[in-house]
C-alpha cells in the first residue's frame, strides 16, 4: 500500500455542526474512493502570517491515508467544488 497525507484548510467561520458535517462528508468520500484513513489530526484556529479570503485564522485537517493506486482526480474535483474547503493538497510519503 502507498502512503499519502491529505491536508485541508477549511472555512474558519463554519459553525460546529457544519464543520462536523463537512468532516463526515470528506471521510465518506475518501472511503468511497477506496482510501483507508489511518490517522486524523484536526487543528482548529491556527493564526498564520498571510490571509486567504480575508482571514488569517485557518482550520486544518490532516489525514494519513493508505491506498493501492492513485485515484485522486475525482476527490480533487469534489474538493474544488466545495465552497468551505479553501485549500487542499495530497502529499505522497516515501516508502
Backbone as JSON Lines, residues from 0, in Angstrom:
{"i":0,"aa":"X","n":[0.83,-1.19,0.0],"ca":[0.0,0.0,0.0],"c":[0.88,1.25,0.0]}
{"i":1,"aa":"X","n":[0.44,2.23,-0.73],"ca":[1.16,3.51,-0.77],"c":[0.57,4.44,0.28]}
{"i":2,"aa":"X","n":[1.44,5.27,0.84],"ca":[1.02,6.18,1.91],"c":[1.04,7.63,1.43]}
{"i":3,"aa":"X","n":[0.01,8.35,1.83],"ca":[-0.14,9.76,1.47],"c":[-0.62,10.53,2.68]}
{"i":4,"aa":"X","n":[-0.48,11.83,2.6],"ca":[-1.13,12.73,3.54],"c":[-2.05,13.65,2.74]}
{"i":5,"aa":"X","n":[-3.15,13.99,3.35],"ca":[-4.08,14.96,2.78],"c":[-4.24,16.07,3.8]}
{"i":6,"aa":"X","n":[-3.91,17.28,3.39],"ca":[-4.12,18.43,4.26],"c":[-5.18,19.32,3.64]}
{"i":7,"aa":"X","n":[-6.15,19.71,4.48],"ca":[-7.22,20.59,4.04],"c":[-7.26,21.81,4.93]}
{"i":8,"aa":"X","n":[-7.55,22.95,4.33],"ca":[-7.83,24.18,5.07],"c":[-9.3,24.47,4.82]}
{"i":9,"aa":"X","n":[-10.06,24.57,5.92],"ca":[-11.49,24.79,5.77],"c":[-11.89,26.15,6.32]}
{"i":10,"aa":"X","n":[-13.06,26.57,5.92],"ca":[-13.61,27.86,6.3],"c":[-13.67,28.01,7.82]}
{"i":11,"aa":"X","n":[-13.01,29.0,8.4],"ca":[-13.0,29.16,9.85],"c":[-14.31,29.7,10.41]}
{"i":12,"aa":"X","n":[-15.19,30.15,9.55],"ca":[-16.46,30.71,10.03],"c":[-17.57,29.67,10.13]}
{"i":13,"aa":"X","n":[-17.27,28.42,9.82],"ca":[-18.29,27.37,9.92],"c":[-18.67,27.14,11.38]}
{"i":14,"aa":"X","n":[-19.95,26.92,11.6],"ca":[-20.42,26.53,12.93],"c":[-20.0,25.09,13.2]}
{"i":15,"aa":"X","n":[-19.99,24.69,14.46],"ca":[-19.51,23.36,14.83],"c":[-20.27,22.25,14.11]}
{"i":16,"aa":"X","n":[-21.59,22.37,14.01],"ca":[-22.38,21.35,13.31],"c":[-21.99,21.25,11.84]}
{"i":17,"aa":"X","n":[-21.76,22.38,11.22],"ca":[-21.37,22.39,9.81],"c":[-19.97,21.82,9.62]}
{"i":18,"aa":"X","n":[-19.05,22.11,10.55],"ca":[-17.7,21.53,10.48],"c":[-17.77,20.01,10.6]}
{"i":19,"aa":"X","n":[-18.56,19.54,11.57],"ca":[-18.71,18.1,11.77],"c":[-19.29,17.43,10.53]}
{"i":20,"aa":"X","n":[-20.29,18.06,9.93],"ca":[-20.9,17.51,8.72],"c":[-19.9,17.49,7.56]}
{"i":21,"aa":"X","n":[-19.1,18.54,7.42],"ca":[-18.1,18.59,6.36],"c":[-17.05,17.51,6.55]}
{"i":22,"aa":"X","n":[-16.58,17.32,7.78],"ca":[-15.58,16.29,8.06],"c":[-16.15,14.9,7.75]}
{"i":23,"aa":"X","n":[-17.39,14.66,8.14],"ca":[-18.03,13.37,7.83],"c":[-18.15,13.15,6.33]}
{"i":24,"aa":"X","n":[-18.49,14.2,5.61],"ca":[-18.62,14.12,4.16],"c":[-17.26,13.81,3.51]}
{"i":25,"aa":"X","n":[-16.21,14.45,4.0],"ca":[-14.87,14.19,3.47],"c":[-14.47,12.74,3.71]}
{"i":26,"aa":"X","n":[-14.69,12.25,4.93],"ca":[-14.34,10.85,5.25],"c":[-15.12,9.88,4.38]}
{"i":27,"aa":"X","n":[-16.39,10.16,4.17],"ca":[-17.22,9.3,3.33],"c":[-16.69,9.27,1.9]}
{"i":28,"aa":"X","n":[-16.31,10.41,1.37],"ca":[-15.75,10.45,0.01],"c":[-14.45,9.68,-0.07]}
{"i":29,"aa":"X","n":[-13.61,9.79,0.95],"ca":[-12.35,9.04,0.96],"c":[-12.63,7.54,0.97]}
{"i":30,"aa":"X","n":[-13.57,7.11,1.82],"ca":[-13.91,5.68,1.88],"c":[-14.49,5.18,0.56]}
{"i":31,"aa":"X","n":[-15.35,5.97,-0.06],"ca":[-15.94,5.58,-1.34],"c":[-14.89,5.46,-2.44]}
{"i":32,"aa":"X","n":[-13.81,6.2,-2.31],"ca":[-12.72,6.14,-3.3],"c":[-11.77,4.98,-3.02]}
{"i":33,"aa":"X","n":[-12.04,4.2,-1.98],"ca":[-11.19,3.06,-1.65],"c":[-9.95,3.45,-0.88]}
{"i":34,"aa":"X","n":[-9.99,4.58,-0.21],"ca":[-8.84,5.09,0.54],"c":[-9.06,4.8,2.02]}
{"i":35,"aa":"X","n":[-8.03,4.27,2.66],"ca":[-8.09,3.99,4.09],"c":[-7.49,5.16,4.85]}
{"i":36,"aa":"X","n":[-8.24,5.72,5.79],"ca":[-7.75,6.79,6.65],"c":[-7.12,6.13,7.87]}
{"i":37,"aa":"X","n":[-5.81,6.29,8.04],"ca":[-5.12,5.67,9.17],"c":[-4.95,6.61,10.36]}
{"i":38,"aa":"X","n":[-5.07,7.91,10.11],"ca":[-4.95,8.89,11.2],"c":[-5.63,10.18,10.77]}
{"i":39,"aa":"X","n":[-6.16,10.88,11.76],"ca":[-6.82,12.16,11.51],"c":[-6.39,13.13,12.6]}
{"i":40,"aa":"X","n":[-5.84,14.26,12.19],"ca":[-5.5,15.34,13.13],"c":[-6.27,16.57,12.72]}
{"i":41,"aa":"X","n":[-6.95,17.16,13.69],"ca":[-7.7,18.38,13.42],"c":[-7.07,19.49,14.24]}
{"i":42,"aa":"X","n":[-6.63,20.53,13.55],"ca":[-6.01,21.69,14.21],"c":[-6.93,22.87,14.01]}
{"i":43,"aa":"X","n":[-7.59,23.28,15.05],"ca":[-8.54,24.39,14.94],"c":[-7.87,25.71,15.23]}
{"i":44,"aa":"X","n":[-8.28,26.71,14.5],"ca":[-7.94,28.11,14.76],"c":[-6.44,28.38,14.85]}
{"i":45,"aa":"X","n":[-5.75,28.11,13.78],"ca":[-4.33,28.45,13.69],"c":[-4.19,29.8,13.0]}
{"i":46,"aa":"X","n":[-3.47,30.7,13.63],"ca":[-3.25,32.01,13.03],"c":[-1.94,32.0,12.26]}
{"i":47,"aa":"X","n":[-2.0,32.43,11.02],"ca":[-0.81,32.42,10.18],"c":[-0.49,33.81,9.67]}
{"i":48,"aa":"X","n":[0.6,33.91,8.97],"ca":[1.16,35.2,8.58],"c":[0.41,35.88,7.44]}
{"i":49,"aa":"X","n":[-0.29,35.13,6.62],"ca":[-0.97,35.76,5.49],"c":[-2.42,35.27,5.4]}
{"i":50,"aa":"X","n":[-3.21,36.01,4.68],"ca":[-4.64,35.76,4.64],"c":[-5.05,34.98,3.39]}
{"i":51,"aa":"X","n":[-6.08,34.19,3.56],"ca":[-6.82,33.59,2.46],"c":[-8.26,34.03,2.65]}
{"i":52,"aa":"X","n":[-8.82,34.59,1.62],"ca":[-10.21,35.08,1.68],"c":[-10.44,35.99,2.89]}
{"i":53,"aa":"X","n":[-9.53,36.9,3.08],"ca":[-9.6,37.91,4.15],"c":[-9.63,37.33,5.56]}
{"i":54,"aa":"X","n":[-9.05,36.17,5.74],"ca":[-8.98,35.58,7.07],"c":[-7.57,35.04,7.29]}
{"i":55,"aa":"X","n":[-6.98,35.36,8.44],"ca":[-5.69,34.76,8.77],"c":[-5.83,33.71,9.87]}
{"i":56,"aa":"X","n":[-7.07,33.36,10.22],"ca":[-7.35,32.23,11.1],"c":[-7.83,31.09,10.21]}
{"i":57,"aa":"X","n":[-7.15,29.97,10.26],"ca":[-7.49,28.84,9.41],"c":[-7.73,27.61,10.25]}
{"i":58,"aa":"X","n":[-8.56,26.73,9.77],"ca":[-8.78,25.43,10.39],"c":[-8.19,24.37,9.46]}
{"i":59,"aa":"X","n":[-7.32,23.55,10.03],"ca":[-6.64,22.5,9.27],"c":[-7.19,21.13,9.63]}
{"i":60,"aa":"X","n":[-7.22,20.27,8.65],"ca":[-7.47,18.85,8.88],"c":[-6.35,18.11,8.15]}
{"i":61,"aa":"X","n":[-5.7,17.2,8.85],"ca":[-4.61,16.42,8.26],"c":[-4.97,14.94,8.38]}
{"i":62,"aa":"X","n":[-5.0,14.26,7.24],"ca":[-5.3,12.83,7.2],"c":[-4.06,12.07,6.75]}
{"i":63,"aa":"X","n":[-3.81,10.93,7.38],"ca":[-2.83,9.96,6.89],"c":[-3.64,8.92,6.12]}
{"i":64,"aa":"X","n":[-3.23,8.63,4.89],"ca":[-4.0,7.77,4.0],"c":[-3.17,6.61,3.5]}
{"i":65,"aa":"X","n":[-3.85,5.51,3.2],"ca":[-3.23,4.38,2.52],"c":[-4.13,3.96,1.38]}
{"i":66,"aa":"X","n":[-3.51,3.66,0.23],"ca":[-4.29,3.21,-0.91],"c":[-3.41,2.42,-1.86]}
{"i":67,"aa":"X","n":[-4.07,1.64,-2.7],"ca":[-3.36,0.8,-3.66],"c":[-2.86,1.58,-4.87]}
{"i":68,"aa":"X","n":[-3.73,2.41,-5.42],"ca":[-3.35,3.15,-6.62],"c":[-3.83,4.58,-6.51]}
{"i":69,"aa":"X","n":[-3.21,5.43,-7.26],"ca":[-3.52,6.86,-7.28],"c":[-4.88,7.06,-7.93]}
{"i":70,"aa":"X","n":[-5.82,7.64,-7.18],"ca":[-7.14,7.9,-7.75],"c":[-7.72,9.19,-7.16]}
{"i":71,"aa":"X","n":[-6.94,10.24,-7.15],"ca":[-7.36,11.48,-6.51],"c":[-8.07,12.46,-7.44]}
{"i":72,"aa":"X","n":[-8.19,12.12,-8.7],"ca":[-8.79,13.08,-9.64],"c":[-10.21,13.47,-9.22]}
{"i":73,"aa":"X","n":[-11.06,12.47,-8.95],"ca":[-12.44,12.77,-8.56],"c":[-12.51,13.5,-7.23]}
{"i":74,"aa":"X","n":[-11.64,13.12,-6.3],"ca":[-11.62,13.8,-5.0],"c":[-11.2,15.26,-5.15]}
{"i":75,"aa":"X","n":[-10.18,15.49,-5.94],"ca":[-9.72,16.86,-6.17],"c":[-10.83,17.7,-6.8]}
{"i":76,"aa":"X","n":[-11.52,17.13,-7.75],"ca":[-12.63,17.82,-8.39],"c":[-13.71,18.15,-7.36]}
{"i":77,"aa":"X","n":[-14.04,17.19,-6.52],"ca":[-15.06,17.39,-5.49],"c":[-14.63,18.45,-4.48]}
{"i":78,"aa":"X","n":[-13.38,18.4,-4.04],"ca":[-12.89,19.38,-3.06],"c":[-12.87,20.79,-3.67]}
{"i":79,"aa":"X","n":[-12.56,20.89,-4.94],"ca":[-12.54,22.2,-5.6],"c":[-13.93,22.82,-5.67]}
{"i":80,"aa":"X","n":[-14.95,21.99,-5.73],"ca":[-16.33,22.48,-5.83],"c":[-16.86,22.94,-4.48]}
{"i":81,"aa":"X","n":[-16.42,22.32,-3.4],"ca":[-16.95,22.64,-2.07],"c":[-16.45,24.02,-1.63]}
{"i":82,"aa":"X","n":[-17.38,24.91,-1.35],"ca":[-17.02,26.29,-1.01],"c":[-16.34,26.4,0.36]}
{"i":83,"aa":"X","n":[-16.55,25.42,1.25],"ca":[-15.97,25.51,2.59],"c":[-14.61,24.83,2.7]}
{"i":84,"aa":"X","n":[-14.14,24.19,1.63],"ca":[-12.76,23.71,1.58],"c":[-11.98,24.75,0.79]}
{"i":85,"aa":"X","n":[-11.13,25.48,1.5],"ca":[-10.42,26.59,0.87],"c":[-9.16,26.14,0.15]}
{"i":86,"aa":"X","n":[-8.47,25.17,0.7],"ca":[-7.25,24.64,0.08],"c":[-7.15,23.15,0.43]}
{"i":87,"aa":"X","n":[-6.48,22.41,-0.43],"ca":[-6.18,21.01,-0.12],"c":[-4.94,20.6,-0.9]}
{"i":88,"aa":"X","n":[-4.25,19.61,-0.35],"ca":[-3.06,19.09,-1.03],"c":[-2.88,17.63,-0.63]}
{"i":89,"aa":"X","n":[-2.57,16.8,-1.61],"ca":[-2.21,15.41,-1.38],"c":[-0.69,15.32,-1.46]}
{"i":90,"aa":"X","n":[-0.08,14.66,-0.5],"ca":[1.38,14.53,-0.45],"c":[1.73,13.05,-0.38]}
{"i":91,"aa":"X","n":[2.55,12.57,-1.32],"ca":[2.99,11.18,-1.28],"c":[4.16,11.06,-0.32]}
{"i":92,"aa":"X","n":[4.04,10.12,0.61],"ca":[5.1,9.88,1.57],"c":[6.06,8.85,1.0]}
{"i":93,"aa":"X","n":[7.3,8.92,1.43],"ca":[8.29,7.96,0.95],"c":[8.0,6.59,1.53]}
{"i":94,"aa":"X","n":[8.31,5.56,0.74],"ca":[8.08,4.18,1.19],"c":[9.08,3.78,2.23]}
